[in-house]
Amino acid sequence: MSVLIPLLLALSCVPNTGHPAPADATIDPTPDEYTLVPDFAGELGDARGYLVKVDAMVQDRNGTPLPDTEVEFTSEYAGMYLLPEAAIREVDPPDPEAEGAQCDLAAEGYDAEACAWYDLETELYFELSPSYEGDYLPNYVVSKTDRFGNARMWVYVDAFPSSGEGSYSSVFVSAKITNSYAVITFSPESGA
């Protein structure tokens, strides 16, 4: 009996991390394309952009949602940040006196207390939750599906890449489960 108690205590401390999807599972981001007004597209790192919530449904071959399944999201573009759903919190506008803070999102010394991002769509300020700020990787997130088979995350599009002459290129996020991939496209509105 005494050996069983430490074993049960050790097992209760193992984090619930989800599991890989079966080989025949599919992933379906809804929608799989977002169109944003590119009026902010000129400057990377200016903390002005669009915050978009992305959902991806994971199902088996019969269309049954798969709960507690890991989905990997990646981006190859430096102007787009991938964040878990719990990483964002709304804040008051930043203090104009807070000069000298490290506000480069990709920098190791990013100062979440002094820096806030601005969402052009909602006109709200937000920042990384302090519980998340140490685990931040700007181009990679592993999300776990909820009981309905949905994996959620935030994408912060800071800027689109310039194609020259005032035109901008689309950027992409890849979603992956065991043997299935999906691409989520973020495009600048044409004619802007």
N, C-alpha and C positions, 0 to 999 in steps of 0.2 A: 504493500500500500504506500509506503514512504517513497518508493521510486516513481509511482504513478503521479503523485502530486507535483513534483518538479517538472515532469514531462508535460502535464496539462498546463501548468503556468507558462512554460516555454512556448507551447503551441498557441496560447492565447495572445502572446506578444508578436506573433508573426503578422506582418501587415497584409491586409486584403488587397492584393494588387491586380486582381482580374486574371484572365487566362487567354491564351491565344485562341483565335477563331478556328473552327474546323476547316479543312482544306477546301470544301465546296461552298463556303460562306461567301456572301457578296457584301459590298459596301456601297451605299447610295447617299451621297451628299445632297441635301435638299435646301435650296436650289444648288446647282453646281456652277452657276455663274452669277457674279455680282457686277453691276455697272455703277461706277461712282463718278461724280463730277470732279475733274482733275484740277480744279482751281488752286489746289494746294501742292501741286505736283513738283514744283521747282526745287525744293530744298529738303534733303535728308536731315534728320535730326533736329528739326525745328519744333518738334512736339505738337504739331498740328496735322491732323489726318482724320481717318475714318476708323471707328471701332465697329467691327462687324461680328455678330454671334453666328457661328457656323455649327450646323447639326449634320451628323452623318448616321444613317440607319444601318445596322448590321443585321443580316438575316441569313438563315440557312437556305438550302436549295428549295425548300418547300414554302419559303416566305415567312417563316416563323422568326420573330425577333430574337436576337441572342443577347441576354443580359450579361453583365459582368465580363465583357469581352474587351480586350485591349485594342485600341486603334492608334496607330502612329501617324502623326501629321508632321510633314517637313516642308521647308521652303528654301529655295536656293537664292532668294533675293534679299539683299540687306535692308531694303526699305519696308519690309513687312515683318511684323513681330507676331509670333504665335504664343498664346497664353492659355493656361487652363481656365476653366470657368470660374473657379474660386479665387483666381489671382487678382481680380479687378475690384476696386472699390471707388465709389464716387467721393470727391473731396471738394472743398471750397477752392475758389481761384487762388493761384499761388501768390505768395508774398513777394512784391516787387523788390523788397530789400534783400532777398535771399540770393545775392550774387555770389559767384564762385562755387556753387554747388556742382557736383558731377552729375549732369543730366543726360549724358550719352547712354542710351538704353543698352548698348552692347558693351559698355565699359564695365570693368570689374568693380569699380568703386561707385556704381550708380547710387545716387542718394534719393531714395523714395520719399523721405521725409520732406525734402525741399523742392522736389520736382513733380510736376503734374503734366499730364498729356491733355490735349483738348480735342474733343470729338466734334467735328464740323456738323455732323448730322443732328445731334441732340443739343449741341452747344453747352455741354457739360464738361467739367474737368474730372479726371480720374487718375489713379495711381496704382502701382502694384501693392497688393496687400502685404503688410510686414511679415506675415507668416510664410509668404511665398518668395520674397525678394532674394533670398540666398540661393534658391534652386533655379534661377532664371537662365534659360538657354533661348536665345532669340529666334532660332529657326527649327526647333524640335519640341514637340509635345506628345506625350503618351496620355491618352484619355481613355477612361473606362466607360463602357455603355451602362446606362441606367437599366432599371427593370423592364423598360419598354424597348430596349435595344438601341437607344440613341446615345451617341457620343457627342459631347459639346465642347467647344473651345471658343476663344476670342481670337480674332485676327485684327491687328492694328496696322492699317496701311498708312505709313508715314508719307510716302511719295511714290509716284510711278517713275520708272526710268525714262529719261528723255530720249526721243528718237531724233531730235534736232528739229529746228524750224517750228517750235511750239507744239509738236506732236509727242505723244507718250505711248509707251508700250504696255501691254498687259503683263500681269504677274500671276504666278501660279502657286498653289499649295497642293502637295501630293498627300493622299490619305491611303494607308496601307493596313490590311489585315493579312493573315497568313499567306494566302495565294491570290488575293484580290487587291487591285489598286484602283484609285479614282483620282481625278484631277479636278480641283476647284479653281476657277478662273476669276480674277479680279481685273476688270477692264475699265479704262478711262472712257467716259462718255464721248462718243465721236462728235466731231464738229466744234469742240470747245477749244 
